[in-house]
Amino acid sequence: MKYYWMFALLFIMASNCDNVVTAQNTHSQIIVETGGNVQFNINSLRKYNDGQELNFWTRLAISFIDTTDLGVATTATWKLQIKANTSVMAGDYGNDLDLDFLVINVDNAGGNNDLGGFIIPGETTLTSDFQTLIEAAPQGDFTDNIIFISYKLGTGADALLGNPSDYYFVDIIFELSKWAD
């Protein structure tokens, strides 16, 4: 009788293995090729009033490949989101600066996939909640999906003039995930 139960258990485990064949293997990774550290040097009255721009500062290479266990490519697409790790930019001397002083813009950087049509148009004001920068983008490796990130601090109506000078910092999180099948 003991042998019968062992056989039944092995049969159940073997029958569950059939479901694994249709499972998806998603491999996603972001490489910061340049501009991993973003520093603004606001050292003049003009910069306090007009702000500062760092165009095409960060270059990201993105790999997103989704296959079945048999190595067959799926039709899954990906999205890239951004958020600040805190609710304010904290200063070394105890001052805080609102996140909305920092604006992000995304551009295609010339990989094999033209990501221009998948980039959410316009500028993204930094917040502590995830915001989508790219959606429904095609699969590919690091040579296929390359983007530039540009930054603006204190430009337009959000002038820094009137805010205390300090060494402000904030951690920015990029999240790469599946968009849809």
N, C-alpha and C positions, 0 to 999 in steps of 0.2 A: 504494500500500500504506500509506503514511503517513496518508492521509485515512481509511482504514478504521479504523485504531487510534484515531484522534481521535474518530471517531463512536462507537465502542464505549465509550470512556471517558466521553463525554458521556451516553450511554445509561445506564451504570451509575450515574453521579451523579444523573441524573434519576429513576431508579428508587428510589434511596435517599431521595429527597425525600418519597416517599409515606409513609415511616415517621415523618417529622417531624410530619405532620398529627395523629397520635395522641399526640404528646408532651405532657407536662404542663408548665404554667408556674406554678410555685409562687412567690408573692410573700408574704413574711412580714416583719413589722417590729414592734418594741416601742418605744413612746414612754413615757418616764418623765414623767408629767404633774406629779407633786409628790413630794417626799421622796426625791430622788436622793442626798442626803447624809444619812446617819443618824448622829446624835451622841447618845451617852448621857452624862449628866453625873452621875456617881456621886460625890457630894460630901457625904455624911453617913453616919454609922454605920448608920442604918436602911436606906439604899440598898445599902450593902455587904452587909448581912445579908439583905434582902428582894429586892434586885435592882430593875430598872426596866423598865417596859413602855412601848412607843410604839405605841399602837393606831391602826390605819388610817393609818399614817405615809406609806407609798409607794403612789401610785396609778399603775398601769400600764394603758395602752391598747394592745390587741394587734390587729394586722391579719394575717389569714391567709386568702389567697384562692388557690385552685388551679383552673386552667382548662386546657383543651386549646388548641392553637394557633388553633382556630376560635372560641374564646371561650366554649365550653360548660363550665359548672361541673362539677367532678368531685365525688365523694362523700368526698374525703379529709378527715381530721380532723387536729387538731394536739395537741401536748403542750408544756408549759412545764416546764423543769427548772432547778434552782439548784445552785450549788456555790461554795465559797470558792476563791479563786485561789491560796491558800497552805495549808499544813497547820496553821498556828497564827495567832492574832492577834498581830502583832508590836507591841511597845512601843517608843516613842521612846527610852527609857532602857535598852534591851537586854533587857527582860523579855518573856516569851511567855505567852499565855493560850490555853488549849485552845479549839478551835472549839465544843465542845459546851456552852459557856456561853451561846451565842447560839441562840435558838429562833425559828423563823419560822412564821407562820400566814397563810393565804390566805382571803380572803372575796370574794364577788361584790360588785361596786361599782355595779350597776344599769345595765349596758349593755342593748342590745336583746336580746342572748342572755343567758338566765339560766344562768350558769356553775356554779351551786351544785351540780348533780348531777355535774359533771365534775372538781370540786376533790377532791383526795385528802384524806379527812377526818383531822383531828387536827393536831398540831403537828409540824414538821420541824426536827430538830436539824441545825445547819449542819455540813457535812463538806467535805472536799476532793474528794469524788466527786459526780457528778451524781445528784440525787434528783428524782423527778417530783413536781411540785406539782399539775398539771392534766393530764388525759389524755382523749383521744377527744372533744375539744371541737369544736363546729361552726364552720364557716367564717364569716367576717365581717370588717368593717373596724373602724376605731378606735372607732366609736360603738356597735358590737355587743358587743365583748369588753373589758370593763373590770373590773379587780380591785384590791383593796386588799391590801397586805402589812403585817402587824403584826410587831413584834419584841419579844422579851423577852431581857434580859441578866441572868444571875445569879439567876434566880428558882427557887423550889422547892428541890430538893436541891442544886442547883448554885450555892450562895451564893458571892459573891465574897470574903467575909471570909476572910482568911488568904492571899490572893493580893496581890502587890505592886501598889501604885498606880502608874499609868503612863498615857500617852496611847496606847492600843491602836488599831490599825487593821487592816482586812482588806478586800480587794476581793471583791465578790460578783458572780458571773456568772449571768445568766439566759440560757437557751438555748431558743429557739422552733424547733420542727421538726415535720415531718409525723409523725403518729401512725400512721395507716393509711388505705388507700384505701377 
